[in-house]
Each structure stands twice: as structure tokens, then as C-alpha cells.
Amino acid sequence: MIDDIKKRSLHRARILQGQMRGIERMIEADEYCVDIITQSLAIQKSLRSLNKLLVENHLRTHVTDMFDAGGEEREKAVAELLAVFELQNNRGS
């Protein structure tokens, strides 16, 4: 993994852990549902940010190498990206 992207991804993952612990505490404390939903939506935004970093790393490393290799490797890279795209579309954005 590219060092800068790894550092940023780990930072984002740690923020997400804290946000999840916060939601747990909110649920345990029977806090107002809309406040919990707001926090949940913030977590979803953070996950999208993490996913963007991971896709960027994948494109800059693995996909680049696979395209350079050509042939079956290139086709595999295309299939992977299409699968991720389809997964995103099926889950909604």
C-alpha cells in the first residue's frame, strides 16, 4: 500500500472506530433516535471516504500493474472494477 494512503486509511479507520463506540454509547443511553441516525450517517460518509482511499490505492498499484501485464491480468482488473462498481450501485450511494 502506498505509504501516504496507508497512513490516511488507518487514520480514517481509527476515526470510524471512535464513531462506532460513540453510537454504542448513544444507544445504551437511549439517546434521541434522530441524533443516533445523524451519527450513523456521519459514519457512512466516513466509510465512503475510506473506500475512496482504498480504491485510489488499488488503482495506483494493483490495477496499474495488471494493465501493464496485459492480457488476462488486464481483463481481471477490468472485471474487479466492474464488480466493485456494481456492488456500489446495488447498495446505493
N, C-alpha and C positions, 0 to 999 in steps of 0.2 A: 504494500500500500504506500502511496506517496506520503512522505512524512507530514507535510502541512495538512493534507486531507485527513490523515490518521489522527493528528492532534485535534483538529476541529471536530471530527466524528466522535472521538472519545469525550470531548467537552460536551457536545450535544447529548450524547448518551447519558452522561452524568446529570445533566440538567433534567433529562426525562425521568431519571430515577427519582430525583427530588420532587418533581411534579407528581409522579405516581404516589409517592409517600404522602404528599400533601392531599391528594384525593382520598386516600385511605383514611387519613385523619378527619377529613371533612365528612365522609360517610359515617365513620364511627361517632362523630359528634352530632349527627343528624342535622347538618347544616342545610341551608336553603337549597333546594334542588337546582334552581337556576344558577346559583353560584358554583355548584359542582359541575353542571353542564358547561359553564363558561371555562372552568379549569380543564375539563375534558377536551373541549375544542382547542384550547391552547396546546395541549399535549399532541393532538392530531396535527396541528401546524408544526410543532417541533419535530414530529416524526417525518413529515414531508420534507423538512429541512435536512434531516439526517439522510433520508432516501436520496435527496438530490446530491448530497456529498458522495454517497456510495456509488451512484450512477456516474457521477463525474470521474471518480477514481477508476471505475470499471472501463469507461470509455478511453481514458488516458493511458491505461495499462493493458488490460487483457484484450479489449476489443481491437486496439491498435495492433497488438502482436498478432491477433487472429487474422486481421485483414492483411497484414504484411505476409503471413504464411500462405494466404490464398486458398483456393480450392475448398476442400471440405471444412477446414477451420473457419474460413470466411463465412461459409453458409451456416455453420454452427453459431457464429457470433450474431448473424442476422436473425436466426431463429430465437436466440436468447433474448435479444432486444425486443422482438415482436411479442414474445411471451410475457415479458415484463410490461410492455405497453398494454397488452390485452388484460393482464391481471389488474393493472391500474384502472382500465376502463370498466371492468366488471365490478370493481369495488367502489367506484365513484371517486370523485376528487374533492 
